[in-house]
């Protein structure tokens, strides 16, 4: 009996692990059912012609802030996941802070899952949090299916008693022991609070509140000190670590050397550290404010070098939106403006534009950073991250030669501000497919906004 398929993507340059081949991809029951040349087509099979385009595994963005429950008016699952789908992302990880309450116990996780259910265009996993006072909640959160835990070594900001708080050294060390005990993983925002708090207070007290002053208040040394401390604790506790949004090549090299010593650690960076720099802070203002801050053009080039050398494990957006009045009000000085970049929709196009089209890196390397390696690190590679038989048909079609200017009207965010608006990009996502369903096309926009599922993680993930 002839095999029948629901969807065949024809004639694309298919980005497989380590190679690109012109192949057809057949989809059945949401899975990749066949890979081959000139696959037979049944009259009832939908066919997408991908001639002249890359077919990549859908991006897995392990770092977004959608601010639910209670602060969905900052972004929310529905608008945030729509933006991700439009940018070629088919799975994401929502962080535990900025919502109220933050996801630091099972009751708060329940509120988060209720907010997400039926409101996501693509699949997702959820982070739990490590904060002072919740050590006894960690194992229950892990059993409930969080993908791992997030902690801040520096003050994450926010208001009120219920806000997400940074860890002191004892909480960090004891938390790492607990997490190691059940095979979990801890993600860290690594900046020294002792360094940044003193420098920031001194700058504000002295009236030095420009963009450059903000960058100077969070120097590379703050990142390096926090990374070194966390690596020491990892060595002593056996806790698996993932460092989020690393901004310096020196920190990446420190983490890489720890791997060579046998530590189970990984590091991400973000598109904004690779395509924006300190000069962008002055040009764009608070649109480009984040922590750690954007670095110098020289540091940016060093970061590209360690990326090209294979020392960075994955790329994530760290999408951190807010209402415009918290970021763009002219009455705010740079220290007062919200620190976070809205970028989730643009990660794949930015990395392909700058990494492949401008710098000539292999498209397979960019695909690995955006999909294959995040899936492997966080226990999703049995379903996602690569174009392989039997995996979810999470695919993105990208035209590598479609130049366009990203306009605010193109953005699906609830608040349509981004430092990337106005940029000319040399490529464009033309279709996003999640578990075999076409959820977005550049011609028709978002087609499905509620098909995403929560993927629980209930066991330790393999290391890279």
C-alpha positions, 0 to 999 in steps of 0.5 A: 500500500502506498504511503500517504502524507498530510504535507510534503515540502518540496525542493528545499535546501534542507538543513540537517545536522552537519549538512544541507541537502536538497530533499523533500520532507513528508509529514504524517501525524505531526511527525517527519515521516519521510526524507527523500528526493521526489517523494510521491504525492497523493492528490489529497496531500498539501504540497509546499514548494520551497525552491530557493529556500532553506528548510530549517528546524524550528528555533527553540528559544529557551529564554523569554519573559511573557509576564503571566500571570497578572502582567499579560498586558506587558506581553502575554502568551498569545501575543508573545508566542505569535511573535515567535511563530512569525520569527520561525520559533516552534518551541520556547521556554518562559521564565519564572519572573515578572509574572505575579506571583513568580513561578517559585512554587507549585501553586504559582506554576498552576496559575502559569499553566492556566494562563498559557493553556490554549493561548500559545501558537507553538509548544513551550516549556516552563522554568521554575525559580530559585529564590530565598525561601523556596528551597523546599519547593524545588523538588515539587516543581521539578516533579510537576514538570518545569524544565529547570530553575532560574536564579539571579545573582544580581537584583532583577528589579521589579516592585513589591513583596511578591517580586522575584528576588536575587539569591544570596550566596547561601541560597545559591549554594544550598539550592545547587545542592538540592537541584543536583540531588534530583538531577535538575539544572540551574540557569543563572543571570551572572552579574555580581550584585556587590559590584553593580549595586555600588557602581550604579548607586555612585553613578546616580548619586553623582548625576551620571545617568546616561546610556554610557554611564549605565553600561559602565556601572555593569562592567565585564568584571561583574559578569566574570566574578559571578561566573567564577563563583557559580562555577566554584559552587557547581564544582563543589555541589555537582549541580548542572548549570546553564549561564544565560545571556553571556555578554563577553568572550572572557566569560564564555572562555571561562565556562568552556575551560570548566567544561574541559575540567568535567563540569556539566555547564553550558552558555547562551548568548543573545542576538543583541550582543552580536548585532548591537553594541555600546554605540547602539545604546546612544543611538537607540536609547532605552530600546537597547537597554538590557543587563548585562549591557551591550558591550564595545564593538571590540568585545562584540567581535571577540564574542563572534570569534568564540561563537565561530569557534564553537564555544557558545552552546545556544542562542536565545532572545531574552525577550523582555518586553514592557509597556512603552511608558516604562521604557520610552518616557522622556522623563526617565533617565537611563537608569530608571528605564525598564531594562529588557529588549523586545527581540523574540520575533527577530532572532532567527533572521538576525542570526542568519542575516549577520551570521550566514549572509554577512560573516559567512558562517555555515548555516548548519552551525546557526541551526545548531545554535538555535535548535539542535543544541538547545533541544539536546541540552534541555531534554527535548531532542527526542522530539525537537531540534533537528530534521530527522525521521520520527521527530516533530515536524517543527520546520521553518522556511527561510528565503536567504535572499529576501531583503526587507526593512523590519517595520513596527507594523510587522511585529506581533508584540503587544507593544510594538517597539524593538531596537531592531525595527528599522533594520534592513534584513537580508533574509525572511521567514516565509513559513513556520510549521509546528507539529505539521501544522502551518501556523504562520506564512509571510503572505497570510500572517498568523494562521493558528494561535492556540495549537501549542502544548506544554511539554513537561520535563520530568527527568534530568536532561543529558549534557551537551 
